[in-house]
Amino acid sequence: MAHLDSASPTPALRRNLGLLQATALNMIDMVGIGPFVTLPLVMGLMGPYFLLAWLVGAALAVVDGLVWSELGAAYPAAGGSYRFLKLAYGEQKWGRLMSFLYVWQTLVQAPLVLASGAIGFAQYFGYLVPLTEWWQPKMVSGVVVLLLIALLYRRIEEIGRLGVMLWLGVLGLMGWLIFGGLTHATHPVAWLPVGGASALPGVLLSVAMGQSAIKTIYSYLGYYNVCHLGAEVREPAKLIPRSIFLSILGIAALYLLLNWSVGTVVPWQEAAKSEFIVSTFVERLYGATAAKAATGLVLWVAFASLFAVLLGYSRIPYAAAADGEFLPIFAKTHPTKQFPHVSLLILGGVGFVFSLLFRLSEVISAILAMRILVQFVGQAVGLVLLRRRRGTEGLPFKMPLYPAPVVLAISIWLLIFWSTGLQFMVSGLLVIAAGVVAFLLWSRQQRRWPFIE
Protein backbone atom coordinates (compact mmCIF):
# COMPACT_ATOMS: atom_id res chain seq x y z
CA MET A 1 0.00 0.00 0.00
CA ALA A 2 1.42 3.38 -1.06
CA HIS A 3 0.27 5.01 2.13
CA LEU A 4 2.40 2.72 4.22
CA ASP A 5 5.46 2.64 2.03
CA SER A 6 5.85 6.40 1.92
CA ALA A 7 5.90 6.59 5.68
CA SER A 8 8.60 4.05 6.46
CA PRO A 9 11.81 5.30 8.07
CA THR A 10 15.19 4.01 6.97
CA PRO A 11 16.34 2.11 10.08
CA ALA A 12 14.02 -0.82 10.82
CA LEU A 13 12.54 -1.09 14.30
CA ARG A 14 11.06 -4.30 15.72
CA ARG A 15 7.27 -4.80 15.29
CA ASN A 16 6.64 -6.70 18.52
CA LEU A 17 3.90 -4.72 20.33
CA GLY A 18 0.44 -6.30 20.39
CA LEU A 19 -2.98 -4.79 21.16
CA LEU A 20 -2.78 -5.45 24.90
CA GLN A 21 0.67 -3.92 25.21
CA ALA A 22 -0.16 -0.90 23.01
CA THR A 23 -3.38 -0.19 24.90
CA ALA A 24 -1.60 -0.57 28.22
CA LEU A 25 1.10 1.91 27.16
CA ASN A 26 -1.59 4.36 26.02
CA MET A 27 -3.53 4.10 29.28
CA ILE A 28 -0.56 4.42 31.60
CA ASP A 29 0.49 7.47 29.56
CA MET A 30 -2.98 8.96 30.18
CA VAL A 31 -3.28 8.09 33.88
CA GLY A 32 -0.28 9.70 35.46
CA ILE A 33 -0.23 12.13 38.31
CA GLY A 34 -2.63 14.30 36.27
CA PRO A 35 -6.08 13.14 37.46
CA PHE A 36 -4.98 13.04 41.11
CA VAL A 37 -3.64 16.60 40.95
CA THR A 38 -6.31 18.14 38.69
CA LEU A 39 -9.32 16.50 40.40
CA PRO A 40 -9.48 19.07 43.25
CA LEU A 41 -8.70 21.91 40.82
CA VAL A 42 -11.68 21.00 38.63
CA MET A 43 -13.92 20.73 41.67
CA GLY A 44 -12.85 24.18 42.76
CA LEU A 45 -13.66 25.62 39.33
CA MET A 46 -16.88 23.75 38.54
CA GLY A 47 -18.34 23.29 42.02
CA PRO A 48 -20.91 20.48 42.21
CA TYR A 49 -20.90 20.01 38.42
CA PHE A 50 -17.30 18.83 38.16
CA LEU A 51 -18.28 15.62 36.36
CA LEU A 52 -19.40 17.66 33.37
CA ALA A 53 -15.84 18.88 32.76
CA TRP A 54 -14.57 15.30 32.64
CA LEU A 55 -17.28 14.43 30.10
CA VAL A 56 -16.20 17.36 27.94
CA GLY A 57 -12.59 16.19 28.09
CA ALA A 58 -13.62 12.68 27.07
CA ALA A 59 -15.70 14.03 24.15
CA LEU A 60 -12.74 15.98 22.79
CA ALA A 61 -10.50 12.93 23.14
CA VAL A 62 -12.98 10.84 21.12
CA VAL A 63 -13.29 13.44 18.36
CA ASP A 64 -9.54 14.00 18.15
CA GLY A 65 -8.99 10.25 18.41
CA LEU A 66 -10.74 9.88 15.05
CA VAL A 67 -8.09 12.11 13.48
CA TRP A 68 -5.25 10.15 15.08
CA SER A 69 -6.81 6.80 14.15
CA GLU A 70 -7.15 7.63 10.47
CA LEU A 71 -3.62 9.00 10.21
CA GLY A 72 -2.03 6.35 12.42
CA ALA A 73 -3.60 3.44 10.55
CA ALA A 74 -2.59 4.84 7.15
CA TYR A 75 0.93 5.92 8.08
CA PRO A 76 2.22 3.66 10.89
CA ALA A 77 5.79 4.75 11.49
CA ALA A 78 7.97 6.04 14.29
CA GLY A 79 7.37 9.67 15.15
CA GLY A 80 3.58 10.00 14.98
CA SER A 81 2.71 13.65 14.31
CA TYR A 82 6.13 14.30 12.81
CA ARG A 83 5.35 11.86 10.03
CA PHE A 84 1.75 12.97 9.58
CA LEU A 85 2.61 16.67 9.29
CA LYS A 86 5.42 16.07 6.83
CA LEU A 87 3.24 14.01 4.49
CA ALA A 88 0.21 16.28 4.77
CA TYR A 89 1.92 19.57 3.94
CA GLY A 90 4.42 18.26 1.39
CA GLU A 91 7.64 16.42 2.11
CA GLN A 92 9.90 18.84 0.25
CA LYS A 93 8.43 22.23 1.27
CA TRP A 94 5.88 23.24 3.90
CA GLY A 95 5.77 19.74 5.33
CA ARG A 96 9.42 20.11 6.22
CA LEU A 97 8.61 23.27 8.19
CA MET A 98 5.58 21.84 9.99
CA SER A 99 7.30 18.60 10.94
CA PHE A 100 10.43 20.49 12.03
CA LEU A 101 8.30 22.73 14.26
CA TYR A 102 6.73 19.68 15.83
CA VAL A 103 10.12 18.11 16.60
CA TRP A 104 11.38 21.48 17.81
CA GLN A 105 8.49 21.72 20.24
CA THR A 106 9.04 18.14 21.32
CA LEU A 107 12.57 18.94 22.48
CA VAL A 108 10.97 21.40 24.93
CA GLN A 109 7.52 20.04 25.69
CA ALA A 110 8.49 16.37 26.10
CA PRO A 111 11.00 17.14 28.87
CA LEU A 112 8.41 19.51 30.40
CA VAL A 113 5.79 16.75 30.42
CA LEU A 114 8.34 14.41 31.94
CA ALA A 115 9.31 17.03 34.52
CA SER A 116 5.67 17.81 35.41
CA GLY A 117 5.02 14.16 36.20
CA ALA A 118 8.22 13.83 38.20
CA ILE A 119 7.42 16.99 40.19
CA GLY A 120 3.90 15.69 40.89
CA PHE A 121 5.45 12.41 41.98
CA ALA A 122 7.63 14.28 44.46
CA GLN A 123 4.61 16.17 45.82
CA TYR A 124 2.69 12.98 46.61
CA PHE A 125 5.88 11.36 47.93
CA GLY A 126 5.86 14.15 50.49
CA TYR A 127 2.75 12.60 52.07
CA LEU A 128 4.78 9.49 52.94
CA VAL A 129 8.08 11.14 53.80
CA PRO A 130 7.97 14.84 54.78
CA LEU A 131 10.20 16.85 52.45
CA THR A 132 10.98 19.90 54.54
CA GLU A 133 14.12 21.20 52.81
CA TRP A 134 13.78 23.02 49.47
CA TRP A 135 16.13 20.61 47.71
CA GLN A 136 14.48 17.38 48.82
CA PRO A 137 11.50 17.41 46.39
CA LYS A 138 13.91 18.27 43.57
CA MET A 139 16.13 15.33 44.52
CA VAL A 140 13.13 12.97 44.42
CA SER A 141 11.93 14.20 41.02
CA GLY A 142 15.45 14.00 39.59
CA VAL A 143 15.95 10.43 40.79
CA VAL A 144 12.62 9.46 39.22
CA VAL A 145 13.76 10.71 35.81
CA LEU A 146 17.08 8.90 36.04
CA LEU A 147 15.37 5.64 37.00
CA LEU A 148 13.01 5.97 34.01
CA ILE A 149 15.94 6.31 31.64
CA ALA A 150 17.54 3.19 33.09
CA LEU A 151 14.34 1.13 32.75
CA LEU A 152 13.75 2.23 29.13
CA TYR A 153 17.27 1.37 28.05
CA ARG A 154 16.26 -2.02 26.66
CA ARG A 155 14.50 -3.87 23.80
CA ILE A 156 10.93 -2.91 22.85
CA GLU A 157 9.42 -6.34 23.63
CA GLU A 158 10.84 -6.17 27.16
CA ILE A 159 9.33 -2.68 27.48
CA GLY A 160 5.95 -4.00 26.32
CA ARG A 161 5.90 -6.64 29.06
CA LEU A 162 7.01 -4.11 31.67
CA GLY A 163 4.30 -1.74 30.45
CA VAL A 164 1.59 -4.35 31.04
CA MET A 165 2.87 -4.93 34.58
CA LEU A 166 2.75 -1.20 35.31
CA TRP A 167 -0.73 -1.02 33.75
CA LEU A 168 -2.01 -3.61 36.23
CA GLY A 169 -0.95 -1.26 39.01
CA VAL A 170 -2.98 1.53 37.38
CA LEU A 171 -6.09 -0.64 37.20
CA GLY A 172 -5.59 -1.88 40.76
CA LEU A 173 -5.45 1.63 42.22
CA MET A 174 -8.40 2.95 40.24
CA GLY A 175 -10.46 -0.13 41.05
CA TRP A 176 -9.76 0.22 44.77
CA LEU A 177 -10.71 3.91 44.82
CA ILE A 178 -13.90 3.34 42.81
CA PHE A 179 -14.94 0.42 45.00
CA GLY A 180 -14.45 2.58 48.09
CA GLY A 181 -16.79 5.21 46.71
CA LEU A 182 -19.41 2.71 45.59
CA THR A 183 -19.55 1.11 49.02
CA HIS A 184 -19.31 4.26 51.17
CA ALA A 185 -21.25 6.91 49.25
CA THR A 186 -22.83 9.48 51.58
CA HIS A 187 -23.11 12.68 49.47
CA PRO A 188 -25.14 13.08 46.26
CA VAL A 189 -23.26 14.15 43.12
CA ALA A 190 -24.95 16.08 40.29
CA TRP A 191 -24.31 15.08 36.69
CA LEU A 192 -26.09 18.10 35.17
CA PRO A 193 -26.53 21.72 36.32
CA VAL A 194 -29.72 22.82 38.02
CA GLY A 195 -32.29 23.12 35.26
CA GLY A 196 -31.01 20.02 33.43
CA ALA A 197 -30.32 20.18 29.71
CA SER A 198 -31.68 23.74 29.45
CA ALA A 199 -28.82 25.01 31.62
CA LEU A 200 -26.04 23.23 29.69
CA PRO A 201 -25.18 25.89 27.04
CA GLY A 202 -24.41 28.54 29.66
CA VAL A 203 -22.25 26.17 31.69
CA LEU A 204 -20.35 24.88 28.65
CA LEU A 205 -19.51 28.42 27.53
CA SER A 206 -18.48 29.66 30.96
CA VAL A 207 -14.95 30.72 31.88
CA ALA A 208 -14.90 28.04 34.57
CA MET A 209 -15.62 25.35 31.97
CA GLY A 210 -12.79 26.63 29.77
CA GLN A 211 -10.31 26.50 32.63
CA SER A 212 -11.62 23.12 33.79
CA ALA A 213 -11.37 21.69 30.28
CA ILE A 214 -7.67 22.57 30.22
CA LYS A 215 -7.17 20.47 33.34
CA THR A 216 -9.28 17.49 32.21
CA ILE A 217 -7.86 17.43 28.68
CA TYR A 218 -4.35 17.47 30.14
CA SER A 219 -5.34 14.34 32.08
CA TYR A 220 -6.67 12.60 28.94
CA LEU A 221 -3.64 13.30 26.74
CA GLY A 222 -1.78 10.15 25.75
CA TYR A 223 -4.47 8.21 23.85
CA TYR A 224 -2.30 8.67 20.75
CA ASN A 225 0.94 7.32 22.24
CA VAL A 226 0.65 4.23 20.04
CA CYS A 227 1.07 6.46 16.96
CA HIS A 228 4.56 7.42 18.14
CA LEU A 229 5.32 3.68 18.23
CA GLY A 230 3.73 2.98 14.84
CA ALA A 231 6.86 1.24 13.53
CA GLU A 232 6.90 -1.14 16.49
CA VAL A 233 3.32 -2.51 16.56
CA ARG A 234 1.93 -5.58 14.84
CA GLU A 235 -0.84 -5.15 12.24
CA PRO A 236 -0.92 -1.38 12.74
CA ALA A 237 -3.85 -0.75 10.39
CA LYS A 238 -6.14 -2.58 12.82
CA LEU A 239 -4.27 -2.21 16.09
CA ILE A 240 -3.75 1.56 16.18
CA PRO A 241 -7.43 2.65 15.94
CA ARG A 242 -8.52 -0.10 18.34
CA SER A 243 -5.92 0.77 20.95
CA ILE A 244 -6.78 4.48 20.72
CA PHE A 245 -10.50 4.03 21.35
CA LEU A 246 -10.08 1.29 23.92
CA SER A 247 -7.78 3.65 25.80
CA ILE A 248 -10.14 6.63 25.61
CA LEU A 249 -13.26 4.72 26.61
CA GLY A 250 -11.50 2.83 29.38
CA ILE A 251 -9.89 5.92 30.88
CA ALA A 252 -13.08 8.00 30.56
CA ALA A 253 -14.99 5.37 32.52
CA LEU A 254 -12.27 5.23 35.19
CA TYR A 255 -12.07 9.03 35.52
CA LEU A 256 -15.82 9.50 35.79
CA LEU A 257 -16.17 6.73 38.35
CA LEU A 258 -13.16 8.01 40.30
CA ASN A 259 -14.51 11.55 40.47
CA TRP A 260 -17.98 10.32 41.36
CA SER A 261 -16.54 8.10 44.09
CA VAL A 262 -14.46 10.88 45.64
CA GLY A 263 -17.37 13.34 45.44
CA THR A 264 -19.74 10.97 47.22
CA VAL A 265 -17.36 10.54 50.18
CA VAL A 266 -15.57 13.91 50.41
CA PRO A 267 -17.78 16.96 49.73
CA TRP A 268 -16.52 18.91 46.75
CA GLN A 269 -16.01 22.02 48.90
CA GLU A 270 -13.53 20.09 51.04
CA ALA A 271 -11.97 18.11 48.20
CA ALA A 272 -11.23 21.31 46.27
CA LYS A 273 -8.84 22.38 49.06
CA SER A 274 -7.04 19.05 49.48
CA GLU A 275 -3.42 18.79 48.34
CA PHE A 276 -3.50 14.98 48.54
CA ILE A 277 -7.08 14.18 47.57
CA VAL A 278 -6.50 10.43 47.10
CA SER A 279 -4.85 10.18 50.50
CA THR A 280 -7.64 12.22 52.09
CA PHE A 281 -10.28 10.07 50.41
CA VAL A 282 -8.77 6.74 51.49
CA GLU A 283 -7.99 7.99 54.98
CA ARG A 284 -11.64 8.97 55.35
CA LEU A 285 -12.68 5.43 54.40
CA TYR A 286 -10.03 3.12 55.85
CA GLY A 287 -7.67 5.10 58.06
CA ALA A 288 -4.10 6.44 57.88
CA THR A 289 -2.36 3.13 57.09
CA ALA A 290 -4.56 2.51 54.07
CA ALA A 291 -4.04 6.12 52.97
CA LYS A 292 -0.28 5.56 52.90
CA ALA A 293 -0.77 2.42 50.82
CA ALA A 294 -2.99 4.35 48.40
CA THR A 295 -0.39 7.09 48.14
CA GLY A 296 2.18 4.43 47.26
CA LEU A 297 -0.08 3.25 44.44
CA VAL A 298 -0.49 6.82 43.20
CA LEU A 299 3.28 6.99 42.95
CA TRP A 300 3.27 3.68 41.05
CA VAL A 301 0.72 5.10 38.57
CA ALA A 302 2.64 8.34 38.14
CA PHE A 303 5.85 6.44 37.47
CA ALA A 304 4.11 4.12 35.00
CA SER A 305 2.74 7.08 33.07
CA LEU A 306 6.14 8.75 32.82
CA PHE A 307 7.53 5.44 31.58
CA ALA A 308 5.11 5.50 28.62
CA VAL A 309 5.62 9.24 28.02
CA LEU A 310 9.40 9.05 27.68
CA LEU A 311 9.13 5.89 25.58
CA GLY A 312 6.82 7.50 23.02
CA TYR A 313 8.51 10.89 22.80
CA SER A 314 11.98 9.40 22.37
CA ARG A 315 10.86 8.06 18.96
CA ILE A 316 9.99 11.51 17.55
CA PRO A 317 13.44 13.16 17.16
CA TYR A 318 14.72 9.74 16.06
CA ALA A 319 12.20 9.60 13.20
CA ALA A 320 13.03 13.13 12.06
CA ALA A 321 16.77 12.53 12.17
CA ALA A 322 16.39 9.22 10.32
CA ASP A 323 14.73 11.21 7.51
CA GLY A 324 17.61 13.67 7.40
CA GLU A 325 15.38 16.45 8.73
CA PHE A 326 17.00 16.87 12.13
CA LEU A 327 20.37 16.52 13.83
CA PRO A 328 21.88 13.18 12.71
CA ILE A 329 22.86 12.19 16.25
CA PHE A 330 19.19 11.55 17.08
CA ALA A 331 19.01 8.84 14.37
CA LYS A 332 21.45 6.54 16.13
CA THR A 333 20.06 3.24 17.44
CA HIS A 334 21.62 0.94 20.00
CA PRO A 335 23.95 -1.52 18.20
CA THR A 336 22.45 -4.63 19.83
CA LYS A 337 19.12 -3.66 21.41
CA GLN A 338 17.79 -1.75 18.39
CA PHE A 339 16.15 1.28 19.99
CA PRO A 340 16.92 5.04 19.64
CA HIS A 341 19.12 5.33 22.68
CA VAL A 342 20.60 8.78 21.92
CA SER A 343 17.15 10.37 21.61
CA LEU A 344 16.12 8.68 24.86
CA LEU A 345 19.19 9.93 26.72
CA ILE A 346 18.92 13.52 25.48
CA LEU A 347 15.19 13.96 26.17
CA GLY A 348 15.57 12.24 29.53
CA GLY A 349 18.56 14.40 30.39
CA VAL A 350 16.73 17.64 29.58
CA GLY A 351 13.73 16.38 31.55
CA PHE A 352 16.04 15.78 34.51
CA VAL A 353 17.23 19.40 34.37
CA PHE A 354 13.65 20.74 34.03
CA SER A 355 12.52 18.66 37.00
CA LEU A 356 15.02 20.60 39.12
CA LEU A 357 13.97 24.03 37.83
CA PHE A 358 10.18 24.27 37.52
CA ARG A 359 6.99 23.96 39.56
CA LEU A 360 3.98 21.86 38.54
CA SER A 361 1.63 24.85 38.37
CA GLU A 362 3.81 26.47 35.72
CA VAL A 363 3.66 23.73 33.11
CA ILE A 364 0.10 22.39 32.55
CA SER A 365 -1.27 25.37 30.62
CA ALA A 366 2.11 26.00 28.99
CA ILE A 367 2.28 22.44 27.67
CA LEU A 368 -1.15 22.69 26.05
CA ALA A 369 -0.60 26.18 24.63
CA MET A 370 2.66 25.03 23.07
CA ARG A 371 1.20 21.94 21.41
CA ILE A 372 -2.23 22.96 20.16
CA LEU A 373 -1.50 25.02 17.04
CA VAL A 374 1.15 22.86 15.36
CA GLN A 375 0.28 19.38 16.57
CA PHE A 376 -3.47 19.19 17.11
CA VAL A 377 -4.86 21.91 14.83
CA GLY A 378 -2.12 21.52 12.23
CA GLN A 379 -2.60 17.77 12.16
CA ALA A 380 -6.40 18.00 11.76
CA VAL A 381 -5.99 20.42 8.84
CA GLY A 382 -3.34 18.08 7.43
CA LEU A 383 -5.78 15.18 7.38
CA VAL A 384 -8.07 17.22 5.10
CA LEU A 385 -5.13 18.01 2.81
CA LEU A 386 -4.14 14.34 2.62
CA ARG A 387 -7.67 13.27 1.75
CA ARG A 388 -7.87 15.83 -1.05
CA ARG A 389 -4.49 14.93 -2.48
CA ARG A 390 -4.45 11.14 -2.06
CA GLY A 391 -8.11 10.23 -1.82
CA THR A 392 -9.65 7.76 0.63
CA GLU A 393 -9.63 4.49 -1.32
CA GLY A 394 -6.55 3.06 0.36
CA LEU A 395 -7.30 4.21 3.91
CA PRO A 396 -7.45 1.30 6.38
CA PHE A 397 -9.60 3.40 8.75
CA LYS A 398 -11.99 6.17 7.71
CA MET A 399 -13.53 8.43 10.31
CA PRO A 400 -17.34 8.47 10.30
CA LEU A 401 -19.27 11.67 9.48
CA TYR A 402 -16.27 13.33 7.84
CA PRO A 403 -15.58 16.30 7.89
CA ALA A 404 -17.67 17.06 11.00
CA PRO A 405 -15.17 15.51 13.49
CA VAL A 406 -12.30 17.50 11.96
CA VAL A 407 -14.18 20.80 12.12
CA LEU A 408 -15.30 20.09 15.69
CA ALA A 409 -11.79 19.10 16.82
CA ILE A 410 -10.23 22.26 15.35
CA SER A 411 -12.89 24.49 16.90
CA ILE A 412 -12.53 22.99 20.37
CA TRP A 413 -8.73 23.03 20.29
CA LEU A 414 -8.73 26.72 19.34
CA LEU A 415 -11.15 27.43 22.19
CA ILE A 416 -8.85 25.59 24.59
CA PHE A 417 -5.87 27.56 23.27
CA TRP A 418 -7.72 30.81 23.99
CA SER A 419 -8.67 29.56 27.46
CA THR A 420 -5.01 29.06 28.44
CA GLY A 421 -4.74 32.84 28.73
CA LEU A 422 -2.62 35.55 27.13
CA GLN A 423 0.63 34.64 28.89
CA PHE A 424 0.63 31.04 27.72
CA MET A 425 -0.72 31.87 24.27
CA VAL A 426 2.19 34.27 23.75
CA SER A 427 4.71 31.74 25.10
CA GLY A 428 3.39 29.11 22.68
CA LEU A 429 3.65 31.52 19.76
CA LEU A 430 7.19 32.50 20.78
CA VAL A 431 8.28 28.85 20.77
CA ILE A 432 6.84 28.50 17.25
CA ALA A 433 8.60 31.68 16.12
CA ALA A 434 11.92 30.44 17.51
CA GLY A 435 11.35 27.15 15.70
CA VAL A 436 10.81 28.96 12.40
CA VAL A 437 14.11 30.79 12.84
CA ALA A 438 15.89 27.53 13.70
CA PHE A 439 14.34 25.85 10.63
CA LEU A 440 15.52 28.62 8.32
CA LEU A 441 19.05 28.45 9.71
CA TRP A 442 19.06 24.65 9.39
CA SER A 443 17.71 24.77 5.83
CA ARG A 444 20.21 27.40 4.79
CA GLN A 445 23.07 25.28 6.14
CA GLN A 446 21.70 22.24 4.29
CA ARG A 447 21.00 24.30 1.14
CA ARG A 448 17.39 23.12 1.02
CA TRP A 449 13.97 24.72 0.63
CA PRO A 450 13.18 27.60 0.90
CA PHE A 451 16.72 28.65 -0.10
CA ILE A 452 17.18 26.17 -2.93
CA GLU A 453 14.29 25.31 -5.26
Secondary structure, 3 states (H helix, E strand, C coil): CHHHHCCCCCCCCCCCECHHHHHHHHHHHHCCCHHHHHHHHHHHHHHHHHHHHHHHHHHHHHHHHHHHHHHHHHCCCECCHHHHHHHHHCCCCHHHHHHHHHHHHHHHHHHHHHHHHHHHHHHHHHHHCCCCCCHHHHHHHHHHHHHHHHHHCCCHHHHHHHHHHHHHHHHHHHHHHHHHHHHHCCCCCCCCCCCHHHHHHHHHCCHHHHHHHHHHHHHHCCCCHHHHEHHHECCHHHHHHHHHHHHHHHHHHHHHHHHHHHHHHCCHHHHCCCCCHHHHHHHHHHCHHHHHHHHHHHHHHHHHHHHHHHHHHCHHHHHHHHCCCCCHHHHCCCCCCCCCHHHHHHHHHHHHHHHHHCCHHHCHHHHHHHHHHHHHHHHHHHHHHHHHHHCCCCCCCCCCCCCHHHHHHHHHHHHHHHHCCHHHHHHHHHHHHHHHHHHHHHHHHHCCCCCCC
